[in-house]
Amino acid sequence: MIRATLAELFAFLRRPVPMAASGLNADGAIGRWLVLAAFQLGVLGLVVMPLVALWQKAFALSPPDAFEGLGPLALWGGAVLLAPVLEELFFRGWMSGTRRVLALMGVVVAGLLLFIAFGRGKPLVGGGILLATVAVAAGLWWRMRRDKAVPDWFSRHFALLIYGTTAIFAAMHLFNYPTITLVAVPMVLPQFWSGLMFAHIRVRLGLLASILNHIASNAIVLAVALSWG
């Protein structure tokens, strides 16, 4: 089980290809998830984080300050529960590649861009954009609920999509730091590594599996960070 699971992971990392996720109810799925989660956390803790710590020390970089001043409820609820769910839905929810999911993601992205452009600081306008986005997304999902076809272009460019969105996912975490510079880019290597692992788990085992892995990863990292001050 362990050897086959890791061999499948390495093949995916070399060349990501779309596949039908088995879900966590399939035979052996829980064991496979445990192997992948342990490998993700093991490499993160034993390889990636020490390298990042050395880089941070070498360039005297400030630690992340995104969660300073937050109480325990907001910290654990936001970083460990809310953030993983939202990030997995946005960054990896589309990885099934079906037309209905891709169309839904297009609506969500369009709504987000409209909100950023016109809705920030304007409760009525912003609320209207959010409600319209939800309504259009719900209607589109209902209309396309039986469309499970995967476009050819999605399969052809799947590897680029995986690595591109994972890079964006990692880069987004640069905003956790006081200043964004080129020398700070390696500081988000943990998010890049974890993002690739979440992507494989999403594609192989399903969205729920990647959400659970993301939650477990954030919880362990946060607990270690708090215990070390």
N, C-alpha and C positions, 0 to 999 in steps of 0.2 A: 504493500500500500504506500509506504513512505517513498520508496524509490520510484515507483510509477508516478506518484503525484508530483514529485519534484522534477522528474523528467518531462512531464507534461508542462509544468511551469516554465522550465528553461526553453522548451520549444516555443512556447507562447512569447516569451521575452525576445527570442531571436526573430520571430516573425508572427506577430499577432494575427489571428484569423478569427472571424466570427463563428459562433457555434450556438446551438440551442442549449441554454442552461438547464441543468438537470434538476435544480431545486434542492432544498435540504432534506426532502422526504425520500429521495432516491437511495437505493442501497449503497452504503459506504460513503454517502455524502457528508455526514457528520464527521467521520474520521478524516476524510479529505480536507474538510474545513479546518479541523484542529491542526493538521500537519501544516497547511498553508499559513494559518494564523501564527503558529509557533515559529515558522521559518521567517515570516515577515518581522515579527517582534525580535527574534534572535539576531537577525542581520542588522536590524535597526539599533538594538542596544549594544551589540558587541562590535559592530563595524562602523555603521554610519554615524551614530551619535559621537563616538570618540573622535572620529575624523573632524566632525563639525566643531567639537570642543577645541581641538588643536588649532583649527583655522580661526576660530573666534579669539583664542588667546594670542595667536601670532599677530593678528591685525587689531587687537584691542577693540573688538566690536562690542557694542552694547547688546545685552540680552533683549528678547522680545518684551514689549510693554503693552501688548493688546489687552491683557486681562488685569492690569493693575487697578486696584481700587474696587474690584468686584467682590461681592460677598460670596460665601460658599455656595449658596443656592444658585446664584447667577453663574458662577464659575463652572460648577459641575453640570448644571442644567444646560448652559450654553455650549461649553466646550466639549462635553462628553455625550450629550443627548441631541440637542437641537442642531448643532453644526454638522455632525456626521450624517444625520438624516437629510438635511437640506443639500449638503455637498454631494452626497451619493446620488440623490435624485437628479441634481443638475448636471454633475460631471460624468455620471455613469449610468443614469437611468435610460439613456438612449441607446445603449450598447447592444440591445437586442437587434437593432437595425430595421425593425418593421416600419412600414410606411406610416402607420398610425402613430407610433412613438416618435418618429422623426418629425411628423407634422405637428404633433403636440409640442415638441421641443422648440420648433420654429415659432409657434405662437407664444410660448413662454419667453423666449429670447426677445421677440419683438415687443412684448408687453414690458419687459424689463428695460429695454432701451427707451421706450416711450416714457416710462416712469422717470428714468434718470434725466431725460431731456426736458420734460414738461411738468412732472409731478412732484419733484422734491421741494419741500417747504410749502406746498399747496395742498392742504388736506382734501379739499373737494375734488380738485383735478386728479391728484394722485389716487384717491379712493375710487374715482370713476374709472381710471385706467386699470386698476387692479381688478375691479368688478367685471369690467369688459373682458379682460384677459381670461378670467376664470370662466365666464359665460361662453366665450368663443372656444376655449379649450374643452369644456365639457361637451358642447355641441359637436365639435370636431371628433372627439373621442367616441361619442355615441354613433356618429355617422360612419366612422371607419373602424368600428369595433371588431369587424370580422376580417379586416385587411391585415394579414400577417405576412405579406410578401416582403422580401428584402430586396431593395434596389441593387442592380449590378454595380453601380458606382460606389455604393457603400462597401461592398465586399472587396472591390479593387483597391480602395483607399483606406481600408480598415486600419492597417498598421500606422499610417500617417495620422489618422484620427486619434488613435490610442496615444501615441507618443506626443502629439500636438496638444491634446486636451490635458494630458498629465503634466506637461510643461507649464501650461496655463494655470492648472490647479496649484502647482508648486509656487509659481511666480506670484500668485495671489497672496501667498503667505508672507511675502516681503513687506506687506503693509503692517505686519505685526511688529516691525522694528521701527525705532525712532527715526532713522534716516535710511533711504534707499539708495545704495551705490552699487557699482559693479562688484566691488569686493565683498558685498553682502550676499551676492547671488548664491554661493555655495552653502549659505546658511539654510536654504530651503531644500537641500539634498534629502533630508528625512522625508519631506512631503512628496518629493519626486519618487523616491523608492517606494514609499507606502502607496502612493497613487498607482504605480504600476501593479503592485500586489492587489490592491482593491479592484483594479480593472480585470485582472485575471480571475479573481474570485467572482466578480460580477458576471463575467462571460461564462465561466465554467459552472458556477453553482447558483447564480441568480442575484438579484438586487438585495434581497433580505440578507443573504450571506455577506455581501460586501458591507452593508450597513452595520451588521453585528461585529464584523472585524474592525471597522472604523471606530465604533464605540469602544470596543475592548482596547484598541491601540491608544486612543486618546485618554482613556481612563488610567491605563498603566503609566503612560508618559507623564500625565498630570500628577499622579500620585508620587512618582519618583521625583519630579521637579519640585513639588511642594515639600517633600521630605528632606531634600537637599537644600532648601531655601532658595 
